Amino acid sequence: MPRPIPFSEPPYLCGLPSAYYTPSHLRWQKACRAFVTENLHQHALDWEREEAVPPQVFQNFAEANMLIPNLPAPLPVEWLHKLGIHDILGAVKVEEWDYLHTSIFCDEMSRSGLAGPSASLTTGMAFGVPPLIKFGSKKLQERFLPDLLLGKKRTCIAITEPGAGSDVANIETTAEKSEDGQEYVINGTKKWITNGIWSHLCTMAVRTGGPGPSGLSMVVVPLLDYPGVSMRRLKVGGHSTAGTTFIELSDVRVPVFNLIGEEGQGMKYIMTNFNHERLTIAVGVTRQARVALSAAFEYCLQREAFGKVLMEQAVVRHRLAKAGALLESQWAWVEQFVYQMTKLSKAEADVELGGLTALAKAQAGMVLDECARCAVLLFGGNGFTRTGRGEIAERIYRDVPGARIPGGSEDVMLDLAVRQLAKNYQRQTKLLERPRGSSKL
């Protein structure tokens, strides 16, 4: 087996020992890579140029149960068994699935270096379905989950608005009950909704009460061809194939039956899935950085300038070394996070890792920025061109804002991380304080 280009693979795939991965994980990685390479990556660059992934690709993934890995671990085993899904690609049983399997999937889905093609397939299942699984009533789940889990219908998460991005508590889209109390009448707009343009329905954050987070709820809202719903695709700097959408809602009527959980609990439901969202983003973005840097490394071994190959120039080696150190440090940190997720309960992970996950997501965007910029500069004119040898570096660099803004913008994530770390410290310190007037420790 040929030795991989430096920085092109995580250490465990370069033959180096790792305490994290079991035979189940290694078996899954091989099966996952083979499927994703054949069904996505070999055409990903062409689809990104055309700004469209053929609908059949989604169906190929659905028929192979390869949309299921987007869900948080552990998987909803009871539902999957009910639908006849017992394993993924014959490599791993659904009841054995943990966050390391999830991480391998996210890493492999990003191996093309392009965020858009994979996001066109993953975002709806990863972020739109979990609130329904975790908080939806049994009847609501029975109505929607079979079609969603089997990929017969597509969905998305609709939270962000023109005036409320990371500031979720200020969502303005309203859902008021009809006079007979049987329907919600929804009015407002949603913006930058990934996968929205293809989605039959969505999990939407709406305001059912007063201002602030306590007035938010989550509702399943039909989209495609539904009365009062208007959608148009947005052109964005990167993620060209991900189906970024602007949604307008004018007196959209949905049954109150479509409420997820309880009114006024929407903020809680939204926050519950943020750790999954940010961790999966961090894994995929780190792989993008790996693709950019390893492409530049290979180029520098071949390109000649000033009478010698670029790799013989000290300044080139310095750039690669600096970016490589950041990349491998980020991967080690993310890998550590993922392992910890396999050992902590959901409640423990939300408290102990919530702020740090936000920090890891923010740091992933910074590392991608550094690695992509390094690649563009080392490719020179080729890295500034949308075709040819440097095309992959140019396209990854365009994806950088898509890593640093969606899923919680970078500055908000940095602030959130420190605030939660301080809160955890203060809470634990208070628990250790000696009661006043007591001699007991």
ABEGO torsion letter per residue (X at the ends): XBBBBBGABBAAAAGBBBAABBAAAAAAAAAAAAAAAAAAAAAAAAAAAAGBBBAAAAAAAAAAGAAAAABBOBBBAAAAAAAGBABBGGABBAAABBAAAAAAAAAAAAAAGBAAAAAAAAAAAAAAAAAAAAABBAAAAAAAAAAAAAGABBBBBBABBAABBABAAABABBBBBBAAGABBBBBEBBBGBBGAAABABBBBBBBABBBEAAABBBBBBBABGBBGBBBBBBBBABGAAAGBBBBBBBGBBBBAAABBEBBGAAAAAAAAAAAAAAAAAAAAAAAAAAAAAAAAAAAAAABBBGGBBAAABAAAAAAAAAAAAAAAAAAAAAAAAAAAAAABBAAAAAAAAAAAAAAAAAAAAAAAAAAAAAAAAAAEAAAABABEAAAAAAAAAAAAAAAAABGEBAAAAAAAAAAAAAAAAAAAAAAABBBBGBABX
